[in-house]
């Protein structure tokens, strides 16, 4: 693999892969070549600004000329890989740079060979899928129009022909399998092409599509039924997609769809009533219920549901059965807790029956809240009565009852606050006291884990509705549940605590205070850290997030525990650094480390050295093993530690300094922001000692600046570094480099002048003036080229200074310009004098006018360089943040007063000018 990666830049490399894939006799080699080719395209096809083009134009043309044919003539395994590759290329090149892709594909529909046709459909699906989530834009609509003009008619013809073939081959199981997978792909394409807006073509041909969709929904072919209880068969997949298509039309194009709606409601209703509880039907059932949910909340379909018998029948036959906790759910709860949590807690359970039933309850409540609540209250009471008769046997009844109450009561929900709007007809507090609290108080945390998890989840989602005293009552109970054996149960307990700790009460202050938690602090910290040792939770992100949130809430109350806890955190860090696999867990782990440092050192700054003793051995190992995901975090924590030191840089940091300038570290975009900040901390704490003991490293430091300044995405980081050098290095240590620095900046201004670059450039020029004086600034400009100083004033400073934003940045510019106006003799009696008044006007504009935030039309702002391949982006640690730094500080309080004083001084020195 390493060898292949080293030669992938050579011309013809991709064509050799394709030849191998086409001609090799060995199937394994062919599949490997296909996978390698797809990954190569994924890494290198996109052309990134500021970076070399990784595939030659000749190769690009040759690939596009051959790949469709090759894909269609390959066996299915290889076809899938090449189809993915085509859609990656298509995302970048279609339609502008690959106009004949679609026509080439559409002509294959006539081949009559369904292996080829399915290849085309699969590729088209992966190309058009993005229309489902792209924002509207003229570019997108132009592309969709082009696709529809070429594709819609042939797709419709193919749809009709395929349905006819299904009737002809009704008894041939192998033919039906191929035909049904074609129909499913055609239905998916229908969804993608109709998602943004209702195309005229599909509106004109609605009769064809909807009549056939309807008959497919009601079709039942014995040959296509499968014995597998888990895996959905072709029939289920096709019907699920048709339910989705009908829901799309019912939601978005209800007027046009109205004539067809009643028969779809009937067909889907019959489907729901007759489909079993097996897992293989889950997607079908949830899509069918979602269809009903989207229909019942539309005002002009209200009449279909008004009848009390209809409502009762929906509740009884669709909602209640699909809320039951099935044995498959129980298995997931016990053996696949991560997946269970993701579906139940994070709402990725879009395709579960329970979520769909919940949405249907919400939809029905929109117009029929009273009757629906009344019908369900009866069910809830009878389920709870069943449970009370024999809890051990009937606990699933209580689970369904809690689920029903939750879906009935919640009208609006946010991640941040849980349920924000509740159904007035459900008494949440009473239900909490009578049915939830007893489960939380039970002394055996391991009995009925599903009900315990339900109870915890109830507290969590209704946290904004329950009174504070009940939440406070729940906190110590939740802490006890952190020790439960069930992963789901202790994860929910951690998550619930973390959410409660972020709640705000009246006046926006924190609802549960550190003082209210004081009696439980030790138990909270002990149980949270113990929970990380439970089987299956060694890297549980919810527990780690709860640790972070507890530290943040308790503040100095954690100081006595830190000596023990920091050992546990660093040990955990050492373990996960061997194979980082849970990005969220790792992020919260580093946040917790930052909080430990911050809170302890705020109380006593000298403790910073004991943190360094604990952390540096692990950090050294991470740096030596080049654990890419962790480097940006390590640099942030090191900045935090170094910024706490009062005056000089400790030797342990100086030893590391040369390594931070290695070009390899700066190749990864994720390292750049934290590394720049770390170098700034070095310069701030020890500019003089770097100049004295590491002067040979100054060119390396400026090399980093030169690399950053060349990139549009990172030039501002280059200026951060440069400003720190100017501000903190002894002037004589950089004298020899100053002119070269300015020349580099002018070269970049000539090659690509962006608003962001000019803003940073203005701040730098003015900082230089504040630091070295206006005369030095004028002399260095004029030494590069005669009259350069005047050109910079006239072409950049005067017209652009209005664009500078940020209080500190504006202050630097104001003080710098004041110095140019009042301390630079060349402004008084040379050809520069004519610029004096416009410069003063620009300065007054900076004080008085609103900031000019206009950006030229043709300028494309890049935020993060999109580098292909896996690269950890930079994740900012919230608790490692640094204060904004003002290089002028108290020397100038109000720049306006400085201007008045300086002008006064100037007029006394040069009277009558």
Secondary structure, 3 states (H helix, E strand, C coil): CHHHHHHCCCCCHHHHHHHHHHHCCCHHHHHHHHHHHHHHHHHHCCCCCCCCCCCCHHHHHHHHHHHHHHHHHCCHHHHHHHHHHHHHHHHHHCCCCCCCHHHHHHHHHHHCCHHHHHHHHHHHHHHHHHHHCCCCCHHHHHHHHHHHHHHHHHHHHHHHHHHHHHHHCCCCHHHHHHHHHHHHHHHHHHHHHHHCCCCHHHHHCHHHHHHHHHHHHHCCCHHHCCCCCCCCCHHHHHHHHHHHHHHHHHHHCHHHHHHHHHHHHHHHHHHHHHCCCCHHHHHHHHHHHHHHHHHHCCHHHHHHCCCHHHHHHHHHHHHHHHHCCCHHHHHHHHHCHHHHHHHHCCCCCCCCHHHHHHHHHHHHHHHHHHHHHHHHHHHHHHHHHHHHHCHHHHHHHHHHHHHHHHHHHEEEEECCCEEEEECCCCCHHHHHHHHHHHHHHCCCCCCCHHHHHHHHHHHHHCCCCCCHHHHHHHHHHHHHHCCCCCHHHHHHHHHHHHHHCCCECHHHCECCCHHHHHHHHHHHHHHHHHHCCCCCCCCCHHHHHHHHHHHHHHHHHHHHHHHHHHHHHHHHHHHHHCCCCCHHHHHHHHHHHHHHHHHHHHHCHHHHHHHHHHHHHHHHHHHHCCCHHHHHHHHHHHHHHHHHCCCCCCHHHHHHHHHHHCHHHHHCHHHHHHHHHHHHHHHHHHHHHHHHHCHHHHHHHHHHHHHHHCCCCCHHHHHHHHHHHHHHCCHHHHHHHHHHHHHHHHHHHHHCCCHHHHHHHHHHHHHHHHHHCHHHHHHHHHHHCCCHHHHHHHHHHHHHHHHCCCHHHHHHHHHHHHHHHHHCHHHCCCHHHHHHHHHHHHHHHHHHCCCCCCCCCCCCCCCCCCCCCCCCCCCCCHHHCCCCCCCCHHHCCCHHHHHHHHHHHHHHHCCCC
